[in-house]
Amino acid sequence: MAIAMTMLATAGAQATAPRGVDRANLDPTVAPGTDFYDYACGGWMKAHPLSDEYSRYGTFDQLGEQGRTQVRDLVIGLDREASAPGSDARKIADLYAMGMDADRLNTEGAAAVAADLRAIAGADRADVPALLATVPGIGGFYGAYVEADLADASRTALYFDVAGLGLGDRDYYLDDSEDMKKARMAYREYLHTLARLVGYDDAAAYRLVGNVMDIETRIARATLSREELRDPAATYNPRAMQTLTADLPALGAERYVAALGLKGVDTLVVGQPKALAEVNEILADAPMQAIRDYLTADYLAAAAPYLSDDFTDARFALQQVLSGIKEQQPRWKRALAVPNGMMGEAVGRLYVAEYFPPESKAKMLDLVGNLRTALRQHIEGLSWMSDDTKRKAVEKLDAFTVKIGYPDKWRDYSGLTIDPAIPYWNNVQAAIRFNTQYNLADYGKPVDRDKWYMSPQTVNAYYNPTTNEICFPAAILQAPYFNPDADPAENYGAIGVVIGHEMTHGFDDQGRQFDKDGNLANWWTDADAEAFTRLADSLAAQFDAIEVAPGLHANGRFTLGENIADQGGLRVSHTAYHNALRAAGTPEGEVIDGFTPDQRFYLSYANVWAGNIRPAEIVKRTKTDPHSLGRWRVNASLRNLAPFFEAFSITEGQPMYRPASERVVIW
């Protein structure tokens, strides 16, 4: 995506009856005003200690596991022999069966990668663009994809950007903290093992490690930080193909695009010009052996999950250091992820037919309508925004497209060939190639606004700025997020906040830069933009002050969009809930099991973020995840909300209290 769609990691499983607060989730030894997260979630956390398989485990992980089990039951329930060759059911069953066949995978070893490794080993500089374009699994140096043009969201553009950091984030290469040094050492050991597994002798393996680290560190130094990447204008740099080729000839952009099979491409949207200029220098000046080593390592890292156990064990050893996880996922989960990801909508059709009741969609439409009304009230009541910008904000809100459950039109997978006679990795490559071509086929066409960017069985939700849409796949529409029969406080505190969260993304620090039609355009007055920035800066500073681990602070700028959306979701859903109570003739609501409506609302919100997490995972997520950690999505967000203080009688002097003069409220 030209600008990453904003997503809220979540999960669920359907409850069967309305309920109030589940007291087992609470820790009554902690006062709400001391630490609301521990009070609301402490009981759950004590009852669900981390198992060796997880680096983080929370309520949505727990219920997500149930959803994954549901998908597994659907997949293993497919009658492979009775399914017609070439049918979606047969392809799904074949992919899963190949992933489960440990004996075959261990017998084949590295055979599936041999031909591609020979191609890399025999490559010269002129061959690199074609390798990047045509060999699934080689993702180094740069890549391209088709997405809506940020300047004209009705049409598509070809985006061209740097790629190929094996550790995923520049800080892993540039930060000299002990955690990052350990990560780099583990990565070196991983690369060395991969090289040895495909026949490199020890000296050649160490040479590969050194070359990869040199190249990736050079790229990391030239790459924008995650905070800088939050500015969509900074990564929208249209360049004429002729100009790009003249300025950065070693990239071979024309040859790369031709190898992708695209014709008539006269303009590319460059994501990071500085980083691509560094890649150009590497491709021009680095020894060819270093380039081959880098491409080899990049390719092997992509293939490793689909090869023999010695490859997957090596990969897991790296994950242990990066996340603190102690036990590898069972084979069935790893095998299931392939058809579930590569053929997401085909699996989704099975899922929806079995697990998504129509009444859930109808109820969600009502909730979305209520949240839209409440957000309009908030926009119209803002003291810091002028009437002119308010009018345009409401126009954008009214233009939201809402997608619930599943697509109206399912993807066609008839062009994907899965052949059990060839190795597992080569079939995965076929699926990668198929999905790449599916994306590239959109080039030169109007944007398909009916397309979904998540499968129905994905436990998540998103806002996409270029289509100005909010999407709620079927899998999220289950308890604890959503239950059509539940206490309204539970639904508004959970799925209601999710809806409000995604709506607010249309007005966060990134989303606000797009107009109602999805174009990157400034529709704000200068004064209103300045007022928003002051508030956003203050919210970022609040999170910057949080020490998430000894010596490590949260990154308030990196997580700003999600923090704005969390706060907005809480405020807007709370308003919608009280609107619903008044409409029902019960403005004060009902006390259930000793808890008021507002108390149940905030406890419901906190409970969906209950979880335990390992120290290494805290570091990893703080570096790489734009969402704040669960504890702070609760405590830090709630400390700005006066109704929360009132609900639990939190007063000055208690740790959860924040003076009114220090609170930040945006939407």
N, C-alpha and C positions, 0 to 999 in steps of 0.2 A: 504494500500500500504506500502511496505517496506520503500520506500522514497516517501513522498507525491508528487503526480503529481502537477506541477506548473500550476496554473490557473490564468486567468485574468478576473476578474468579469466585464461583459459587457452586452449590450442588444441592440435591434434594431427593427425598423419597416420600411418597404420599402418605399422610396420616389418615386416620379413618373417622375421627370424631373431634369436635371442638374441645378445647381445653383452655385453662388459664395458664398461670405460670407453673412450669415444672420445677418444683422446689429442689429436686435432686441436682439441678444444675447450679444451685446457689452455694455460696460459702457464707453462712450466717455469722461466722466469727469475724468477718471483715465488714466494716461499716460502708454503706454506699458512698459516703462523703470522703472516705479514706482512699479507696481504690475501687472504682465502680466495676472495672473489668474483673478483678478478683472476686468481688461480691457476686456479680451476676454469673460468672463462668467458673468460679473456683471448684464447685462440686463436680462439674463435668470434667474439668482438667484432672482432678484427683482420680476420678473413675476411669480415665482413659489415658494412662501413661503411654509414652511413645514406645512402640514396638521397634524391633531392629530394622524393619522394612521402611520406616518413615524418617525423614528429617524434619517434617512438620506434619502434624495430624490434628485436624479440627473437626467441628461438626459438619462442615461441608465436605471435608475429605471422607468422613465416616459415611455420610449419605451418598457421596459420589461413588464410594466403593459398592454400595448397593446398586446404584445405577449401572456400574460397570459389570456387576454380576448379571443384571438383567440383560445387558447386551450380549454377554457371553452365552447365556442360556438361549438367546435367539440364534446366535451363530452356530453353536454346537447342535441346535435343534434342526438345522438345515439338513435335508437328506441329499447328500452330495450325489449319490448314485442316481437318485430320481430326478435331479435337477438337469435340465438340458445343457449340454456343452455350450459355453458362450453366454449363458444366462448370468445375471447378477448374482443369484444365489450360488451358482457353481463357483464363480470367481471368488466370492467371499469365503466360501467353505475351503477352497483350494489354498488361498492365502493363509488362512488360519492354520490349516493342517500342515503346511510347509513350515510355518513358524514353530509348530509344536514338535516337529520331527527332529529331536535332538540327535538321534543316532546318525541320520543322514547328514545333518549339518556338521557333526564332528568328523564324519568320514570324508566329506568334501573339503573341509579345512578352508584354505585360501583359494581353491580352484576358481571360484566365481569372479575373483578380481584379477586373475592372471592376465587376461587379454588387455584389459584397460591399463594395467601397470606397464605392460610392454609398450603400449602406445605412448604413455607418458615418458618412459625411459628413452624412446627413440625420437622424442619431439625436439624441434629447434624453436627459435623465437617466433618464427612465422606461423608455427603450428598452434601456439597457445590460444589465440582467440577461438579457433574451431574446437579445441578440447573443452574450453569453458562452456561453449554453446551446445555441444553435442553429447558429452559424456555425463550422464546423471551421477551425481556424487561429487564431481569436481565443482567446488563452490568458491574457490579462491580468487583473490585479486578484485574481481568486479562481477556484477550480474545485472540483468535487466528484467523488467516486468511491466505489464500493461495495467494502467489504472486511470481513473478519471483525471482529467487535466485540472489542476487546482485553479487555473485562471478561467476555465470554461468547463464546468462540471457536467455539461451535457455531452461532451465528447471525450474520447480516450487519448492518452499520451503514452509514450514509451519512456519509462524512467530507467536511469542508468546510474548505478551507485557502487561504491567500494564494498568489498566483502572479504571474508577470509580470516577473521580473528578466531582461532580455535578455542580460546578461552572465553569468547563472547563479548568481553567488555575491555575497553582500553585500560581501565584501572588495574586490571590483573597484570598488565605488563609494566605500568609506569609507577604504581604505588609500591613503596618499599617497606610497608608494614609487615610484621611477621606473618600475618594471615596470607598476604599476597605472595610473599616469598615461598611459603609452603605450597601455595597453589601452583606457582611456576615450577617448583621442583617436581611436584606430582605430575604436571603436564609433560615435563621433560621425560620422566620415567615412562609415561604412557606412550609418547612418540617413539621412544627407544624400543619398547616392547612391540609396538605395531611393526616397526621396521624389521625387527628380528623374526617376527612371525611370517613375514613374506620373503625371507631368505637373505636379508642383509647380514653381512658379518658384523662383528661388534664395532669395528672401526667405522664402517660405512654407516651403521646405525647412529653412532655418535655424531658423525658428520651431518646426517640428516637433521638431528635434533638441533645442532648449532645453526644450521642454515634456516630452519623453520623459525627459531626464536629470533634470529636477526631480522628476517623479513617481516614477521608479525609485529615485532617491536617498532620497526620503522613505520609500518602502517598505523599502529596504535598512536604513535606520536603525532601523526598528521590527521587523525580522526577527531571529529567534533565530540565534545563531552555529551553525556546523556542530557544534561541540562540544556546545552546549546541545541541539541536535536529536537527539543520541544518547540522550537520556533519554526513553524512550517515555511515561512518566507525564506529562512536560511537554507533550506534544502530544496527550494524550487528555483532552479537555475537553468532555464531553457538554453540550449546551445545548438546552433546549426551543425549538422553532421560534418559539413566541410570545414567549419572552424575547429571543431573538436579534433578532427583528424589531423589538421595542420598544427594545432597547438600541442597535442599529445599523441604523436604518431605511433609510439611504441605500444599503445593500448590496442591498436588494431580494431577500432570500433566498427569500421565499415565491414571488415571481414567477420567480426563477431555477429553483427546483426544479420548479415547474409547467411551465416551458418545457422542462425535461429530459424531461418526460413521466411523472414520478413522482407517485404519489398516496399519501395517508395518511402522509406523512412528518411526524412530530410532534417528532422529535429529530434534531439534527445533532451529529456529533463535530467540534468545532472544533480545528484544529491549533495555530494561533498567535493567540490572542485579541488580543494587543497589535498585531500586524501588521494584523489585520482591522479593528481600531478605527481604525488610520491610513488604511486604504483607505476606510473609511466617511467619514472626514473629507475625503479627496480627492474622493470622489464627491459629497459634499455641497457643498464649497466651491470646488473648482478650477473655473476657467472651462471651459465646455463645449467650447470649441475645443481646450483642452489635453487634455481627455479623449478627444476624437475623434482628435487627433494621436497620442496614446499607443496607442489601439486600432489605428489605421492601421499604425503602425510594428510593433507586435506581430504583426499579421496578415501584413504583408509579409515579415517575417523568417521566419515559418512557411512561406510560399508560395515564397520565393526559390529553394530547391533544385529546384523543379519547374517553373521558368519558363525564359525564354531565357538565353542565355549571359551577357548583361550582368548579370543578377541573380546567377547562380551565380559569376561572376567577382568581383562585389562581396563576396559572402559569403566567398569564398576569401581575398580580401585581408585581411579581418578575422581569419580563421583563421591566416594567416601571422604576424600580430603576436602572437596569443594563444599559438600553439604552436611557432612557428619553422619550420613546414613550408614547403617551397619550391615544390612542384609539386602541382597539384590531382589528385585521384584520376581515373583514366581513366573515361570515361563509362559503360563497362559495369559498373564496380563501383558507381557511384552508382545506375544503373538497376536493378541486381540487388537492391539493398538494399530497394527498395519491395515487390515481391512477397515477398521473404524475410522482411520485417518485418510487413507488413500481412496476409499470408496464411501466417504462419509454419508452422502445422501442416499445411497443404496441401502446402507445399514439403517439410516434414519427412517426410511419407509417402513421397515420392519418394526422399528421401535415405536413409531407413532401409532401404528395399527394396534399394537399390544398395550401400550402404556399411557396414551394421551387421550383422556376423555374430552369430548366436545364441550362439555359444560365448563371446563377449565378455561377454554379460549373465550367463551362468552363472559365469564366473570372477570377475566383479565381486561377485556375491552372496557368494562365498566370502571375498573380501577384506573386504567390509563386515562380515561375521560375525567375522572375525579382529580387525578394528579395534574392533568393539564390545566384544569380550572384553577387549582390551588397555585400552580406556578404563575399563571397569569395574575392572580391576586398579588403574589409576591413582587412580580415585576412592576405592576402598576403602583405598588405601595413603596417602592424604593425612594429613599430620601436623597441618595447620592447621584441619581440618574435623571437626565432631562427628559421632558415629555417626547421630544423628537426621537431620541434613542429608544425610549420605552416603546414607542409605537412600532419601531422596526423590530425590536426584540419580540413583541407579541406576534408580529407577522411571521417571524421565524418559527415561533412556537406553534402557531396555527398550521404551518406548512409541514410539520413533522409527519413523516410516514411511520406507521407502526406495524411491525411484523411480529406475529405471535405464533409459536408452535412449530410451524414447518412451512416450506415453500408451497406456493400454489402450483408450480411446475417443477417437476423433479428432473435432476440431471440425467443425461443419457450416457451410460458407460459402455455402450455396444462397441465403441472403438478401442477399448482396452482389452488386450490379449493377455491372459494369465495361462502359463504353460507349466504344469507340474513336472514336466520332463526336464526342465532346465533348473539351475540352482535358484534358491530362494532370493538371494540378493539380485540376481538378474531379473526376476519378476518384480521386485521392488523398484528396480530401475525402470522397468516398463511403465509402472504406475507413476513414477516421478515424471517421466517423459510425457505421458498422457496428460497429466495435470498441468504441466508446463505449457503444452500446446493448447490446452483449454484456455489458459490465461492469455497466451499470445494471440489466439484467434480473435480476441476482442479488439485488436489494434485496428484503427481506422473506422470503427463502428460507433454508433451512439452508445452511451453508457446504459447498460441493462439495469434498471432500477428495481427489477424484480429478483435479481440475484441475491442469494444469501451468502454471507461470509462465515457462517457457522452451521454445523449440521444440527439437526433437531436433538440428537442425543448428547450434545455438548452441554455441560453444566456451567453455563456462563450467560452473559448478556453483553450487548455492545451498542455504542452510538457511533455512526459513521458520518463524519462531517460533510463529505462530498455528495452524499445522497440525502443528508439531513434526516436520517432515519434512526429509530430505536428498535432493537430486535431482542426478543425474548424466546429462545429456543424451548422446546417442550420440556427438556430435562430440568430446567430451573423451576418449572411450575409445579413444584412438589414441596411438601413440608421439609424443613422448617421455614422455607421461604413463602410457600403458598399452599393453602388448603381451603377450597371453596366453602367448607363447613366450619371453619375455625372461628374463634373469637376475632372480631374485626381488629382489635388492638394487635393481635398476633400478625395478621396479614399486612396491616399498614406499617407495623414496625419492621417487617421483613421484606416481602416483595414490594410493598409500597415504597420503601426507601430505595430499593433497587430501581424501580421505575423512575422515581425522582432523581436518583443518582445519574441514570443515563440521560434523562432530559437535561439535567444541569450541565452535563458534558457539552451540550450545544452552546453553553455560555461560560465555559471555563477559560483558562488562559490560552488554550489552543482553539477550542470550538468557537469562541466569540469572534475569531478572525474570519469565519466563514459566514456568508449571507444565507438567506432562506433557500436559495437555489443550490447551495453547496459550493459556491465560488469563493476563493480566497479574495476577500474584498473588505475594505474598511467601511462599516456602516455606523460607526460611532463618532460622536463629536469629540474634539480633542479633550475637552474638559472631562467628559464622561470616561474616556479611555484613561486619563490620568487618575481619576478617582478610583477606577477599578484596579489599576496597577498599585496604588497605595495600599488598598485593602489586601490585594493578593500578596504583596511584599510582606505585609504584617503577618498574614497566615503562614507564609513560608518561614518566617523568622520563628514563629511558635514551634514549628516542627524541627527546625534546625537546632533548637535548644534541647531537644529530647536526646538523652544518652541511651541508646538502645543496647549497648554493650560497653564494657569498660573501655573508655577512650574512643568509642565510635558513636557518632551522632547521626540521627536521621538526616536525610537530605530533603529539606523542605521545598527546594526549587524543583528537584527531580519529581517529587510526588505531588506537586502543587495541583495539577489537574484533578487527580483522584481525591485529594483532600477537599478541594472546592466542591466536587461532586458528592462526596460523603456528607458534608455539611448541608449542601443544598437538598440532597435527598431526605435527610432527617427533617429539615425545616418544612419542606413542601409536603412531605407525607404526613407530618403531624397536623398541618393545616387541613389537608384533605380528610384526615381521620375525624377531626372535629367538625368539619363541614358535614360529613356523613352522619355523625351523631346528632347534629341539629336537624338534619333532614329526616332522621328517624324519630324525631320528637324526644330524644333522650340526650340533651346537651351536656349533662353531667356524666353520662355513661354509667356503667354498672361496676360496683366493687365485687370482684371475684376472688375468693379465697384470701381476702384481706388486702388485695392489691387494687389500686385505682386504675382507671383506664390508661392514664399517662405512665404510671409505673409499669404496667404490662407492655405498653408500646416500647419503652426504652429497654426493658429487659429482653424483649423479643429481638430488638436490634442487636444488643450485645451478644445474645446467645448464638447468633449465626456466625460470630467471629471467635467463639470459644475454641481454644486449641493449645497444643504444646509444640515447642519448636527447639531444635538443637542450636547451640551457640554458633556453629559453622554456618548453619542455614540463615541465622540472623545476619551474619556478615554478607553472605551471598545475596540475600534479598535486598539488603540495604544498598548494595552496589548495583543490582540489576533489575529490581522490580519497581515499577512506577507507583505501586500501591504501598501505603504504609503498612507496617506490621499490624496484625489484628488487634493487639492490645491498644495501639495508639489510634487505630480507626475508631475505637470506642472512646477511650479516655480523653484523648486530645480533642476529638471532634465535639464531644458532649460538653466540654468545659467552656464552650462559647455560647451555650444555649440556655437562656433564662428559664424556659419551661422545664428543662431537666432539673435545674436547681430547685425549682418550686415543687416538682413531683416528689423529690426525695428529701426535702427540707435541708438542703445543703447550704451552709452559711459560711461567712467569713471565718477564717481560721482552720477550716478543713482542707486537706490537700487537694480535693477535687474542685474546690471553689476558685473561680477566677473573677477578679473585680470587673465591674461593668466597663470601666475605662480601658481595660486591657482586652476585652473580648473583640473578636473579629467576626462580623456577619456580612456576607456578600450577597447571596441570593436568598 
